[in-house]
Amino acid sequence: MQRKISPNLSTRGAPHDEVLDVIPKKSRAVLVRIFLVVVITIVIGSVAVFYCYTQIYRPYIWRADVGRALTWIGKEQPEEKRELDELTEIRRLEQIGSTLPYRTSYASYKDRSAAAISALELGDHLGSPAARFIYGELLKDGGLLESGESTAQIQFEKGHKKLAKGVQQGDARSILYYGLMLNAGFGIKANPDLSLAAFHRVMQELDEEDLHELLARMLVKDVYTVPDNEASFLRWVAEEILSKGGTIERYDLYTICERLHYRDFIARCEAKLKQDSNKNKQKDLNFFPLDPNAKVFGTKPALPVPAADKELQTYTGYVKGSFKGAQGGLSTFTVDNRQGGADAVARLYLNGSKPAVRSMYVRSGETFKAESLAPGNYVLRYRFIGSEDTFEADRIMSLKQIEGESGTQYSNVTVTLFKQVGGNLNTKKVPVDQF
């Protein structure tokens, strides 16, 4: 008898009618290729983002800050704005970066610092040999918000590395700023003799503006050094400036000629100073007549030659290398030297005790505002360049900072350095060692 199997029932062990797709297992080589593609994609993406950030976005922000700075300058000093517009872009950025932090009437200290940094960063980005050097100088001298020796050293080291290529290629401006760093020991071990050899190498290639920068810095004797065997160096720089149609300030002339006593050179400088300050309007240089019987060497020049002042500098701002303390407050202290008749050094002493918490150099005809001062009682002492007479204000400068419901009240003090009839600030002489 045969056994009948129902068509609706399946026999045990019989295959199902559905067949499922089977995903084959990837080999090790395929997995490695996929991993490499992912890594390469991430790397390329990161490089693209980095490039866009450093080459497009950051320069765009820097240019926006520089544009705002030019707007401030145009409103306050239209003539200076026109002069800046005539410069190449790199020179314009260097000029803005080096001077903007000290223009207290333009904007807040924070905004001026940010704009100056943007100008120097953009200048460095475009290939300026001077930008990192100027940046480091400002940080060292307290001209920027984040000033200090350590931050300045970082900029000098960056500048030293960036200048290496230009120095090897013989670029005159790169050698100039490398030499200045080498002379002062900024970011590199100081070697004044080697630095002057570098200056001699490129002096004839430098333009008038760079020669003025060199002369101005080498006249700051507490930072830069002219070795005794190079006593004529300042004269050579000045001669090169004159030969290129430039002018020399009278006080700089005295310092240059201090040890040399070259009467013919003094005569040339004096004649040049008589010319229009716009340069080269008069093509022929008129020499002062010299006494034919006078000795050129070994005689004292007819012009008075005061001893060089160790704190002499070429711009209004904090004294180079000075300590900057009593920070973190909102109060300000302005020194007005528009009527002083000579450059002045003014110092603020917290509670009258040394060292000074702010040391300011204010050129004749200019003002300077010390900002971010902490509350406290301050004593002002000052003297004029070329004189050892030191004066102290008779009254205490009390700077206050009071928090209230409507906001914070703080002090803004201004002192004018001249004998004002009916003024409210009396002074007295104090010993030089108290300064």
Secondary structure, DSSP 8 states (H G I E B T S, - for coil): ------TTS--TT---S----------HHHHHHHHHHHHHHHHHHHHHHHHHIIIIIHHHHHHHHHHHHHHHHHHH-HHHHHHHHTS-HHHHHHHHHHHGGG-TTTS-HHHHHHHHHHHHHHHHHTT-SSHHHHHHHHHHHT-STT--HHHHHHHHHHHHHHHHHHHHTT-HHHHHHHHHHHHHTSSS---HHHHHHHHHHHTTTS-HHHHHHHHHHHT-TTTS---GGGTTHHHHHHHHHHHTT----HHHHHHHTTTT--HHHHHHHHHHHTS-TTSSSS-S-------TTS-SSSS--SS------TT--SSSEE-TT----SEEEEEEEEEE-TTSSS-EEEEEEETT-SS-SEEEEE-TT-EEEEEEE-SEEEEEEEEETT---EEEESS-EEE-EEEETTEEEE-EEEEE-S--TT-S--EEEE-GGG-
